[in-house]
């Protein structure tokens, strides 16, 4: 079992929450980005730098994550690929992507992108706040506890 982080756009505070959970539960983490990641690596925390390009980090994660892994991403198309593969995806605001909701979220994302392209909508999601961080930390804790228990019982 491993935690993958789509690290290019993942907020630092979310990474720090994941790092603490990783150390507590002894679950390895792999950060994937197309930029250098300034992080002192440990035996549990590694990183992969992929070449620059659209969706290169997403493709790497989608190809390498396994069904027993957790992917942290705000990228809904990546989350859809992970869920389709049988994996688990969680966004940095603590929302779990599931087979039941990922299609709807993908459609909504595409609609919002189209509205932004047409100039009918400006901006993106609100900045990550304290409530979002708390929701993420709680969701991560519940999810990892369950996943680790299931993984170790196999």
Rosetta blueprint (number, residue, H / E / L):
1 X L
2 X E
3 X E
4 X E
5 X E
6 X E
7 X L
8 X L
9 X L
10 X L
11 X L
12 X H
13 X H
14 X H
15 X H
16 X H
17 X H
18 X H
19 X H
20 X H
21 X H
22 X H
23 X H
24 X H
25 X H
26 X L
27 X L
28 X E
29 X E
30 X E
31 X E
32 X E
33 X E
34 X L
35 X L
36 X L
37 X L
38 X L
39 X L
40 X L
41 X L
42 X L
43 X L
44 X L
45 X E
46 X E
47 X E
48 X E
49 X E
50 X L
51 X L
52 X L
53 X L
54 X L
55 X L
56 X H
57 X H
58 X H
59 X H
60 X H
61 X H
62 X H
63 X H
64 X H
65 X L
66 X L
67 X L
68 X L
69 X L
70 X E
71 X E
72 X E
73 X L
74 X L
75 X L
76 X H
77 X H
78 X H
79 X H
80 X H
81 X H
82 X H
83 X H
84 X H
85 X L
86 X L
87 X L
88 X E
89 X E
90 X E
91 X L
92 X L
93 X L
94 X L
95 X L
96 X E
97 X E
98 X L
99 X L
100 X L
101 X L
102 X H
103 X H
104 X H
105 X H
106 X H
107 X H
108 X H
109 X H
110 X H
111 X H
112 X H
113 X H
114 X H
115 X H
116 X H
117 X H
118 X L
119 X L
120 X L
121 X L
122 X L
123 X L
124 X L
125 X L
126 X L
127 X L
128 X L
129 X L
130 X H
131 X H
132 X H
133 X H
134 X H
135 X H
136 X H
137 X H
138 X H
139 X H
140 X H
141 X H
142 X H
143 X H
144 X H
145 X H
146 X H
147 X H
148 X H
149 X H
150 X H
151 X H
152 X H
153 X H
154 X L
